[in-house]
Amino acid sequence: MINVTILAENYVKDFRCRGEFGLAMYIETEDHKILFDTGASGLMFANAEQKGVDLSEADICVISHGHFDHTGGLPEFCRQNRKAKIYLHRDAFGATFGETKGKIDDYECGILWKPEVLEACGDRVIRTDGPIRIGKDIVISGTIPELPEFQPTERFYRLRAGTDLIPDNMSHEQFLAIREPGKGIVLFSGCSHKGIIAAICRAKALFPGEPLYAVVAGMHLIGTSCGMRQKIIDRLTEEEPQIVVPLHCTGLEAICMLKAQFGDRCRLTGTGGRLRF
């Protein structure tokens, strides 16, 4: 059984908690306690206290990608938790800028603290590239291959040599996939910048023969056209997931479309919410 507590998310499920633009989830399996992303600030710590979650007990921390709204709480987590292995992609750091209506933003959206912060963690920090297996039922994907028919829905740029902006191919994005025996794959994705369908295809390749049971993800459909959203949702429907949980950057219009498509299989939640698979 997999138990999930949402510690940071754009919307609020439990009135005792506070939301923010970001994502953090506490995932408990039979053998592990996993912090997946850390929100935009340290807000997750107060929310964890409200929900009775002791973050010092986490033995794994997975960072989905190098953006501020998923990494803001990591420095404080490193101070409070002295045992968890921290998995983040080797390309996670870099001055990063988004794009709005064809114009590059004038503010950074990458990790807003220095890499040196992690030095105190020593060999607890594991820089990923390819897939990493934790036992037989848990995989951290590493870099996600793109699908030509489902291109990323948003552009980002990285600063090179202090002056030039080059496209960021989001090689630093990764997901967490857990195989729940008798059910299938439960996929956790932070923003799905490489595309939620690309993440699903990669997860199924990492667990050959296993069906997709649940998708718990920010899907970054907020900036896409209605037609492209429907194309992605139709492709997701073909995978026949039993549970779809849209989070964070999915966007209200896309959430409404997912709810219309999946009905009761689409579960709406927010900060302070709990899920069980």
Backbone as numpy.savetxt, mean C-alpha at the origin, in Angstrom:
# Nx Ny Nz CAx CAy CAz Cx Cy Cz
-6.23 -17.40 9.65 -7.07 -16.20 9.65 -6.20 -14.95 9.65
-6.63 -13.93 8.93 -5.92 -12.66 8.85 -6.80 -11.57 9.45
-6.28 -10.86 10.44 -6.99 -9.74 11.05 -6.29 -8.44 10.69
-7.06 -7.45 10.29 -6.50 -6.17 9.84 -7.15 -5.03 10.62
-6.33 -4.11 11.10 -6.81 -2.87 11.71 -6.28 -1.70 10.89
-7.17 -0.84 10.44 -6.76 0.33 9.67 -6.34 1.43 10.65
-5.06 1.79 10.64 -4.53 2.77 11.58 -4.45 4.18 11.00
-4.46 4.30 9.70 -4.48 5.62 9.05 -5.09 5.47 7.67
-6.03 6.36 7.36 -6.70 6.31 6.06 -7.42 7.64 5.87
-7.79 7.96 4.65 -8.41 9.25 4.35 -9.71 9.48 5.11
-10.46 8.41 5.32 -11.76 8.51 5.97 -11.73 7.80 7.32
-12.74 8.07 8.14 -12.77 7.54 9.50 -13.94 6.57 9.66
-13.66 5.41 10.20 -14.69 4.41 10.51 -15.07 4.46 11.99
-14.07 4.60 12.86 -14.28 4.66 14.31 -14.12 6.12 14.75
-15.17 6.70 15.33 -15.15 8.13 15.67 -14.08 8.47 16.70
-13.53 7.49 17.40 -12.47 7.75 18.37 -11.13 8.01 17.70
-11.04 7.68 16.42 -9.79 7.82 15.67 -9.84 9.04 14.76
-8.69 9.42 14.26 -8.58 10.55 13.33 -8.00 10.07 12.01
-8.52 10.64 10.93 -8.04 10.28 9.60 -7.04 11.27 9.06
-6.36 10.89 8.00 -5.43 11.76 7.30 -5.25 11.23 5.88
-4.70 12.05 5.00 -4.39 11.58 3.66 -3.15 10.69 3.75
-3.39 9.41 3.81 -2.30 8.45 3.97 -2.87 7.07 4.24
-1.97 6.14 4.50 -2.41 4.76 4.74 -1.46 4.06 5.69
-2.03 3.34 6.64 -1.28 2.45 7.53 -2.23 1.34 7.98
-1.76 0.11 7.90 -2.57 -1.04 8.30 -1.75 -1.97 9.19
-2.39 -2.52 10.21 -1.77 -3.50 11.09 -2.40 -4.85 10.77
-1.57 -5.77 10.29 -2.05 -7.05 9.77 -1.52 -8.17 10.66
-2.43 -8.95 11.21 -2.05 -10.06 12.09 -2.38 -11.39 11.43
-1.36 -12.23 11.30 -1.55 -13.59 10.83 -1.25 -14.54 11.98
-1.29 -15.81 11.71 -1.01 -16.79 12.77 0.40 -16.65 13.31
1.34 -16.27 12.43 2.76 -16.25 12.81 3.39 -14.86 12.87
2.72 -13.84 12.32 3.36 -12.54 12.20 2.40 -11.39 12.52
3.01 -10.28 12.95 2.30 -9.02 13.12 3.00 -7.99 12.24
2.27 -7.51 11.23 2.87 -6.73 10.15 2.29 -5.33 10.12
3.16 -4.33 10.12 2.74 -2.96 9.86 2.97 -2.68 8.38
1.88 -2.41 7.66 1.97 -2.11 6.23 1.75 -0.62 6.04
2.82 0.09 5.74 2.83 1.54 5.60 2.61 2.23 6.95
2.93 3.53 6.99 2.95 4.23 8.27 2.24 5.58 8.25
1.42 5.82 7.23 0.67 7.07 7.16 1.54 8.26 6.79
0.93 9.44 6.84 1.63 10.67 6.46 2.34 11.33 7.64
1.93 10.97 8.85 2.48 11.61 10.05 2.59 10.54 11.14
2.61 10.99 12.37 2.61 10.03 13.48 1.22 9.73 14.00
0.20 10.09 13.24 -1.18 9.93 13.69 -1.53 8.49 14.01
-0.89 7.55 13.34 -1.25 6.14 13.53 -0.99 5.67 14.95
-0.07 6.32 15.66 0.24 5.87 17.02 -0.92 6.12 17.97
-1.53 7.29 17.88 -2.70 7.58 18.72 -3.87 6.67 18.33
-4.04 6.44 17.04 -5.11 5.55 16.60 -4.86 4.11 17.06
-3.61 3.69 17.02 -3.27 2.34 17.49 -3.62 2.18 18.97
-3.34 3.21 19.75 -3.67 3.16 21.18 -5.18 3.05 21.38
-5.95 3.79 20.61 -7.41 3.72 20.70 -7.92 2.32 20.36
-7.26 1.65 19.44 -7.72 0.32 18.98 -7.06 -0.82 19.74
-6.23 -0.51 20.73 -5.58 -1.56 21.50 -4.49 -2.29 20.75
-3.88 -1.62 19.79 -2.79 -2.21 19.00 -1.46 -1.74 19.57
-0.59 -2.69 19.91 0.74 -2.39 20.42 1.74 -2.52 19.28
2.16 -1.39 18.71 3.05 -1.43 17.55 4.44 -1.95 17.89
4.78 -1.98 19.16 6.09 -2.53 19.54 6.13 -4.04 19.34
4.96 -4.66 19.16 4.91 -6.10 18.95 5.05 -6.50 17.48
4.99 -5.54 16.57 5.13 -5.87 15.15 6.51 -6.45 14.89
6.56 -7.52 14.12 7.86 -8.12 13.78 8.25 -7.86 12.33
7.33 -7.25 11.56 7.59 -6.91 10.16 6.97 -5.55 9.87
7.69 -4.73 9.12 7.14 -3.48 8.59 7.42 -3.46 7.09
6.37 -3.27 6.30 6.50 -3.20 4.85 6.12 -1.80 4.39
6.99 -1.17 3.64 6.70 0.14 3.04 6.38 -0.07 1.57
5.19 0.35 1.16 4.74 0.04 -0.19 5.46 0.85 -1.27
5.83 2.09 -0.97 6.57 2.90 -1.94 7.05 4.19 -1.27
7.93 4.89 -1.96 8.59 6.04 -1.36 7.86 7.35 -1.48
6.63 7.43 -0.99 5.87 8.68 -0.96 5.55 9.06 0.47
5.38 10.36 0.71 5.25 10.89 2.07 4.06 10.34 2.82
2.96 10.05 2.12 1.73 9.64 2.80 1.73 8.18 3.23
2.84 7.50 2.99 2.98 6.10 3.40 4.20 5.89 4.31
5.00 6.93 4.47 6.27 6.79 5.20 6.44 7.78 6.34
5.46 8.64 6.58 5.62 9.70 7.57 5.84 9.20 8.99
5.27 8.06 9.34 5.39 7.56 10.70 6.55 6.60 10.91
7.33 6.33 9.86 8.39 5.31 9.98 9.50 5.70 10.95
10.00 6.96 10.95 11.06 7.28 11.92 10.65 7.02 13.37
9.43 7.42 13.74 8.98 7.19 15.12 8.75 5.70 15.37
8.26 4.98 14.37 8.10 3.53 14.53 9.44 2.88 14.82
10.49 3.31 14.12 11.82 2.75 14.35 12.30 3.00 15.77
11.90 4.14 16.35 12.28 4.44 17.73 11.49 3.61 18.73
10.23 3.38 18.44 9.37 2.66 19.38 9.50 1.14 19.26
9.81 0.67 18.09 9.90 -0.77 17.84 11.34 -1.12 17.52
11.94 -1.98 18.32 13.36 -2.30 18.18 13.61 -3.69 17.61
12.55 -4.34 17.10 12.76 -5.70 16.62 12.29 -5.94 15.20
11.36 -5.15 14.70 10.76 -5.44 13.39 11.77 -5.28 12.26
11.73 -6.20 11.32 12.46 -6.03 10.08 11.67 -5.08 9.19
12.37 -4.17 8.55 11.73 -3.13 7.75 12.08 -3.35 6.29
11.06 -3.62 5.49 11.25 -3.91 4.08 10.82 -2.70 3.25
11.77 -2.05 2.60 11.44 -1.00 1.65 12.35 -1.14 0.44
11.85 -0.69 -0.69 12.58 -0.89 -1.94 13.86 -0.06 -1.95
14.87 -0.59 -2.61 16.16 0.09 -2.65 16.08 1.44 -3.38
15.04 1.63 -4.21 14.87 2.88 -4.95 13.86 3.83 -4.28
13.53 3.57 -3.02 12.45 4.34 -2.38 12.79 5.81 -2.17
14.08 6.11 -1.96 14.46 7.49 -1.67 14.78 8.27 -2.94
14.42 9.54 -2.94 14.71 10.43 -4.06 13.74 11.59 -4.05
14.20 12.77 -4.43 13.32 13.94 -4.51 12.29 13.69 -5.60
11.02 13.65 -5.20 9.94 13.21 -6.10 8.88 14.30 -6.22
8.37 14.45 -7.43 7.34 15.46 -7.70 6.22 14.83 -8.53
5.00 15.20 -8.22 3.85 14.74 -8.98 3.52 15.69 -10.12
2.40 15.42 -10.75 1.95 16.24 -11.88 0.46 16.49 -11.74
0.04 17.73 -11.90 -1.38 18.10 -11.83 -1.78 18.85 -13.09
-2.73 18.27 -13.83 -3.22 18.89 -15.07 -2.09 19.25 -16.02
-1.14 18.32 -16.15 -0.05 18.51 -17.10 1.09 19.37 -16.62
1.01 19.87 -15.39 2.05 20.73 -14.84 2.69 20.06 -13.63
4.03 20.05 -13.60 4.74 19.43 -12.49 4.53 20.25 -11.22
4.19 19.56 -10.13 3.93 20.24 -8.85 5.20 20.91 -8.33
5.02 21.95 -7.53 6.16 22.68 -6.98 6.49 22.24 -5.55
6.02 21.09 -5.15 6.33 20.55 -3.83 6.67 19.07 -3.95
7.50 18.60 -3.02 7.92 17.20 -3.04 6.83 16.30 -2.48
6.72 15.12 -3.04 5.76 14.14 -2.52 6.44 12.82 -2.17
7.77 12.81 -2.17 8.50 11.61 -1.80 8.67 11.48 -0.30
9.64 10.69 0.13 9.94 10.55 1.55 10.54 11.86 2.04
9.97 12.43 3.09 10.35 13.77 3.52 11.36 13.79 4.66
12.01 12.68 4.90 13.08 12.62 5.89 14.29 11.93 5.27
15.45 12.11 5.89 16.70 11.65 5.31 16.89 10.14 5.50
17.55 9.48 4.54 17.81 8.04 4.68 18.61 7.70 5.93
19.39 8.66 6.43 20.22 8.41 7.61 19.38 8.04 8.84
18.10 8.41 8.81 17.21 8.07 9.93 17.21 6.57 10.18
17.35 5.79 9.12 17.28 4.34 9.24 18.59 3.69 9.68
19.66 4.48 9.76 20.96 3.89 10.11 20.94 3.24 11.48
20.18 3.82 12.40 20.11 3.26 13.75 19.47 1.88 13.77
18.72 1.56 12.71 18.06 0.25 12.64 19.01 -0.85 12.17
20.17 -0.46 11.65 21.16 -1.44 11.25 20.65 -2.44 10.24
20.93 -3.72 10.53 20.56 -4.78 9.57 19.08 -5.15 9.64
18.31 -4.43 10.44 16.85 -4.65 10.42 16.24 -4.13 9.13
16.92 -3.20 8.46 16.41 -2.63 7.22 16.82 -3.51 6.05
15.84 -3.97 5.30 16.09 -4.84 4.16 15.64 -4.11 2.90
16.59 -3.81 2.03 16.31 -3.10 0.78 15.88 -4.12 -0.27
14.67 -4.01 -0.72 14.14 -5.00 -1.65 14.38 -4.59 -3.09
14.25 -5.57 -3.95 14.29 -5.37 -5.40 13.34 -6.38 -6.02
13.71 -7.66 -5.94 12.82 -8.73 -6.37 11.97 -9.22 -5.22
11.18 -10.27 -5.46 10.29 -10.81 -4.43 11.04 -11.37 -3.23
10.47 -11.21 -2.06 11.00 -11.79 -0.83 9.89 -12.59 -0.17
10.18 -13.85 0.10 9.21 -14.72 0.76 9.50 -14.79 2.25
8.43 -14.71 3.03 8.51 -14.86 4.47 7.69 -16.09 4.81
8.36 -17.21 4.97 7.64 -18.47 5.08 7.04 -18.83 3.74
6.09 -19.75 3.76 5.50 -20.21 2.49 4.27 -19.42 2.07
3.72 -18.61 2.98 2.42 -17.97 2.71 2.46 -16.45 2.58
3.62 -15.83 2.74 3.72 -14.37 2.68 4.79 -13.97 1.67
4.46 -13.03 0.79 5.42 -12.52 -0.19 5.36 -11.00 -0.24
6.54 -10.38 -0.23 6.68 -8.97 -0.56 7.16 -8.93 -2.00
6.45 -8.23 -2.84 6.63 -8.39 -4.29 7.93 -7.86 -4.85
8.49 -6.79 -4.25 9.54 -6.08 -4.96 8.93 -5.38 -6.17
9.77 -4.98 -7.11 9.31 -4.24 -8.28 8.20 -4.99 -9.02
7.16 -4.27 -9.41 6.00 -4.85 -10.07 6.10 -4.60 -11.58
6.08 -5.64 -12.40 6.11 -5.43 -13.85 4.85 -4.71 -14.33
5.02 -3.80 -15.28 3.87 -3.09 -15.83 3.11 -3.96 -16.82
1.83 -3.65 -17.00 1.02 -4.26 -18.05 0.76 -3.21 -19.12
1.13 -3.47 -20.36 0.96 -2.47 -21.43 -0.47 -1.98 -21.57
-1.45 -2.87 -21.35 -2.85 -2.48 -21.54 -3.42 -1.72 -20.35
-2.69 -1.70 -19.24 -3.14 -0.95 -18.06 -1.98 -0.11 -17.55
-1.74 0.99 -18.20 -0.63 1.87 -17.85 -0.92 2.62 -16.55
0.15 3.05 -15.84 -0.05 3.84 -14.62 -0.96 5.04 -14.87
-1.76 5.38 -13.89 -2.78 6.43 -14.05 -2.28 7.81 -13.65
-1.04 7.93 -13.21 -0.51 9.22 -12.78 0.99 9.27 -13.05
1.52 10.44 -13.36 2.94 10.60 -13.64 3.66 11.21 -12.43
4.87 10.69 -12.19 5.75 11.25 -11.17 7.13 11.47 -11.78
7.89 12.35 -11.12 9.22 12.69 -11.62 10.22 12.67 -10.47
11.46 12.34 -10.81 12.54 12.35 -9.84 13.61 13.36 -10.25
14.20 14.00 -9.26 15.27 14.96 -9.50 16.59 14.22 -9.65
17.29 14.48 -10.74 18.57 13.82 -11.00 19.67 14.86 -11.07
20.79 14.57 -10.40 21.96 15.45 -10.42 21.62 16.87 -9.96
20.57 16.98 -9.16 20.23 18.26 -8.56 19.51 19.24 -9.45
19.39 18.94 -10.75 18.80 19.93 -11.66 17.75 19.35 -12.60
17.94 18.15 -13.08 17.07 17.60 -14.12 15.97 16.73 -13.52
14.76 16.89 -14.05 13.65 16.03 -13.67 13.48 14.94 -14.72
13.45 13.71 -14.26 13.25 12.58 -15.16 12.02 11.80 -14.70
11.33 11.10 -15.60 10.16 10.32 -15.19 10.52 9.27 -14.14
9.68 9.15 -13.15 9.82 8.10 -12.13 8.95 6.92 -12.56
9.58 5.80 -12.85 8.82 4.63 -13.32 8.21 3.83 -12.18
8.29 4.36 -10.96 7.70 3.72 -9.78 8.23 2.31 -9.55
9.51 2.10 -9.88 10.13 0.80 -9.62 10.14 0.48 -8.13
9.99 1.51 -7.29 10.06 1.32 -5.84 8.73 0.90 -5.23
7.70 0.71 -6.05 6.41 0.28 -5.50 6.39 -1.24 -5.34
5.84 -1.70 -4.22 5.71 -3.13 -3.97 4.43 -3.38 -3.18
3.99 -4.63 -3.20 2.79 -4.99 -2.44 3.10 -6.16 -1.52
2.16 -6.44 -0.64 2.22 -7.59 0.26 1.11 -8.55 -0.13
1.45 -9.80 -0.31 0.44 -10.82 -0.63 0.55 -11.95 0.38
-0.61 -12.37 0.90 -0.66 -13.45 1.88 -1.60 -14.53 1.36
-1.13 -15.75 1.37 -1.98 -16.88 0.98 -2.72 -17.40 2.20
-4.02 -17.32 2.15 -4.86 -17.84 3.23 -5.34 -19.22 2.81
-4.86 -20.29 3.48 -5.21 -21.66 3.06 -6.71 -21.86 2.95
-7.12 -22.48 1.86 -8.53 -22.77 1.62 -9.31 -21.61 1.03
-8.69 -20.45 0.92 -9.37 -19.27 0.38 -8.64 -18.71 -0.84
-7.38 -18.39 -0.67 -6.61 -17.85 -1.78 -5.75 -16.68 -1.35
-5.46 -15.80 -2.31 -4.53 -14.69 -2.09 -5.26 -13.48 -1.54
-4.72 -12.92 -0.46 -5.17 -11.62 0.05 -4.09 -10.62 -0.30
-4.43 -9.65 -1.14 -3.47 -8.69 -1.68 -3.61 -7.34 -0.98
-2.50 -6.83 -0.45 -2.46 -5.51 0.17 -1.58 -4.60 -0.68
-2.16 -3.50 -1.15 -1.41 -2.56 -1.99 -1.64 -1.14 -1.49
-0.56 -0.36 -1.45 -0.65 0.99 -0.89 -1.36 1.97 -1.80
-0.86 2.09 -3.03 -1.45 3.04 -3.99 -1.69 2.44 -5.37
-1.03 1.34 -5.68 -1.20 0.69 -6.99 -0.86 1.64 -8.14
0.23 2.40 -7.97 0.64 3.31 -9.04 1.00 2.56 -10.32
1.47 1.34 -10.20 1.77 0.54 -11.40 0.52 -0.11 -11.97
-0.61 0.09 -11.29 -1.89 -0.46 -11.72 -2.30 -1.63 -10.85
-3.54 -1.61 -10.36 -4.01 -2.69 -9.50 -4.06 -4.00 -10.26
-4.33 -3.96 -11.56 -4.36 -5.20 -12.34 -2.96 -5.78 -12.47
-1.96 -4.92 -12.63 -0.57 -5.38 -12.68 -0.18 -6.06 -11.37
-0.62 -5.47 -10.25 -0.33 -6.06 -8.94 -1.00 -7.42 -8.79
-2.24 -7.53 -9.22 -2.96 -8.80 -9.13 -2.27 -9.88 -9.96
-1.90 -9.53 -11.18 -1.25 -10.50 -12.06 0.08 -10.97 -11.46
0.82 -10.04 -10.86 2.08 -10.41 -10.23 1.85 -11.30 -9.01
0.85 -10.98 -8.21 0.55 -11.78 -7.03 0.18 -13.21 -7.42
-0.60 -13.36 -8.47 -1.00 -14.69 -8.92 0.19 -15.46 -9.48
1.13 -14.75 -10.08 2.34 -15.41 -10.58 3.22 -15.88 -9.42
3.19 -15.15 -8.32 3.99 -15.52 -7.15 3.36 -16.65 -6.34
2.06 -16.86 -6.52 1.36 -17.98 -5.89 0.63 -18.76 -6.98
1.35 -19.52 -7.79 0.74 -20.20 -8.94 -0.42 -21.10 -8.53
-1.51 -21.00 -9.27 -2.66 -21.86 -9.03 -3.61 -21.38 -7.95
-3.23 -20.32 -7.23 -4.09 -19.81 -6.16 -5.05 -18.75 -6.71
-6.31 -18.79 -6.32 -7.25 -17.75 -6.76 -7.05 -16.46 -5.96
-7.53 -15.38 -6.49 -7.53 -14.11 -5.77 -8.74 -14.08 -4.85
-8.49 -14.00 -3.55 -9.58 -14.00 -2.59 -10.01 -12.58 -2.20
-9.04 -11.72 -1.92 -9.37 -10.36 -1.46 -8.35 -9.35 -1.95
-8.83 -8.14 -2.22 -7.98 -7.01 -2.59 -8.24 -5.90 -1.59
-7.20 -5.51 -0.86 -7.29 -4.43 0.12 -6.29 -3.37 -0.34
-6.79 -2.28 -0.93 -5.83 -1.45 -1.65 -6.29 -0.03 -1.90
-5.32 0.87 -1.88 -5.48 2.13 -2.57 -5.24 1.82 -4.04
-6.14 2.23 -4.90 -6.08 1.83 -6.31 -5.77 2.98 -7.26
-5.65 4.17 -6.74 -5.31 5.37 -7.50 -6.10 5.50 -8.80
-7.41 5.40 -8.66 -8.31 5.61 -9.80 -8.89 7.02 -9.79
-8.43 7.84 -8.86 -9.02 9.15 -8.66 -8.79 10.09 -9.85
-7.70 9.89 -10.57 -7.40 10.80 -11.68 -7.67 10.23 -13.05
-8.37 9.10 -13.12 -8.61 8.44 -14.40 -9.98 8.83 -14.96
-10.14 8.60 -16.25 -11.44 8.84 -16.88 -12.43 7.78 -16.44
-13.70 8.07 -16.57 -14.75 7.11 -16.20 -14.61 5.84 -17.02
-14.27 5.99 -18.30 -14.12 4.83 -19.16 -12.98 3.93 -18.73
-11.83 4.52 -18.36 -10.69 3.73 -17.91 -10.99 3.08 -16.56
-11.67 3.80 -15.67 -12.06 3.19 -14.40 -12.89 1.94 -14.64
-13.87 2.05 -15.53 -14.74 0.91 -15.80 -13.97 -0.24 -16.41
-13.01 0.07 -17.28 -12.18 -0.98 -17.88 -11.40 -1.73 -16.81
-10.83 -0.98 -15.87 -10.07 -1.60 -14.79 -10.99 -2.42 -13.88
-12.15 -1.87 -13.55 -13.09 -2.58 -12.69 -13.61 -3.84 -13.37
-13.87 -3.77 -14.66 -14.32 -4.96 -15.40 -13.24 -6.04 -15.37
-11.99 -5.62 -15.53 -10.89 -6.61 -15.49 -10.74 -7.19 -14.09
-10.93 -6.37 -13.08 -10.90 -6.86 -11.70 -12.02 -7.86 -11.47
-13.18 -7.61 -12.03 -14.33 -8.51 -11.90 -14.01 -9.89 -12.46
-13.24 -9.94 -13.54 -12.87 -11.22 -14.14 -12.08 -12.10 -13.19
-11.39 -11.49 -12.23 -10.60 -12.25 -11.26 -11.47 -12.87 -10.17
-12.72 -12.46 -10.08 -13.70 -13.00 -9.13 -13.25 -12.95 -7.67
-12.73 -11.81 -7.21 -12.39 -11.72 -5.79 -13.65 -11.79 -4.93
-13.53 -12.41 -3.79 -14.67 -12.50 -2.88 -14.85 -11.22 -2.07
-13.75 -10.48 -1.89 -13.80 -9.25 -1.10 -12.94 -8.18 -1.79
-13.49 -6.97 -1.90 -12.75 -5.83 -2.43 -12.88 -4.69 -1.42
-11.75 -4.18 -0.96 -11.75 -3.09 0.02 -10.99 -1.91 -0.58
-11.69 -0.93 -1.14 -11.01 0.24 -1.72 -10.62 1.24 -0.64
-9.39 1.70 -0.70 -8.87 2.59 0.34 -8.19 3.82 -0.26
-7.93 4.80 0.60 -6.98 5.89 0.39 -7.20 6.65 -0.92
-6.42 6.34 -1.95 -6.40 7.13 -3.18 -7.32 6.58 -4.26
-8.18 5.64 -3.92 -9.07 5.05 -4.93 -9.98 6.12 -5.53
-10.49 7.01 -4.70 -11.37 8.08 -5.17 -12.83 7.73 -4.98
-13.64 8.72 -4.60 -15.05 8.48 -4.29 -15.83 7.95 -5.49
-15.59 8.51 -6.67 -16.32 8.05 -7.84 -16.01 6.59 -8.13
-14.73 6.23 -8.03 -14.34 4.84 -8.28 -14.90 3.91 -7.20
-14.92 4.38 -5.95 -15.49 3.57 -4.88 -16.97 3.30 -5.14
-17.70 4.31 -5.60 -19.11 4.12 -5.94 -19.27 3.11 -7.07
-18.39 3.18 -8.05 -18.45 2.23 -9.17 -18.13 0.81 -8.71
-17.15 0.68 -7.82 -16.81 -0.63 -7.28 -17.96 -1.21 -6.46
-18.60 -0.36 -5.67 -19.73 -0.82 -4.86 -20.88 -1.27 -5.75
-21.13 -0.53 -6.83 -22.19 -0.91 -7.76 -21.87 -2.23 -8.45
-20.60 -2.45 -8.74 -20.19 -3.66 -9.46 -20.16 -4.89 -8.55
-19.64 -4.72 -7.34 -19.40 -5.87 -6.47 -20.44 -6.03 -5.36
-21.27 -5.03 -5.14 -22.30 -5.16 -4.11 -21.73 -5.40 -2.74
-22.25 -6.41 -2.05 -21.81 -6.71 -0.68 -20.37 -7.20 -0.61
-19.82 -7.61 -1.74 -18.41 -8.04 -1.74 -17.46 -6.86 -1.63
-17.95 -5.65 -1.87 -17.15 -4.43 -1.72 -17.40 -3.88 -0.32
-16.38 -3.88 0.50 -16.51 -3.44 1.89 -15.89 -2.06 2.05
-16.66 -1.15 2.61 -16.20 0.22 2.82 -15.75 0.38 4.27
-14.56 0.93 4.45 -14.03 1.11 5.79 -13.17 2.36 5.83
-12.51 2.59 6.95 -11.66 3.76 7.11 -10.84 3.62 8.37
-10.27 4.72 8.83 -9.42 4.69 10.01 -10.18 4.12 11.21
-9.57 3.16 11.86 -10.21 2.50 13.00 -11.03 1.29 12.63
-11.23 1.07 11.35 -11.99 -0.10 10.91 -11.20 -1.39 11.05
-11.91 -2.48 11.13 -11.28 -3.81 11.23 -11.81 -4.71 10.12
-10.94 -5.59 9.66 -11.29 -6.56 8.63 -10.80 -7.93 9.07
-11.48 -8.96 8.61 -11.07 -10.33 8.92 -11.23 -11.18 7.67
-10.20 -11.95 7.37 -10.22 -12.83 6.20 -9.91 -14.27 6.60
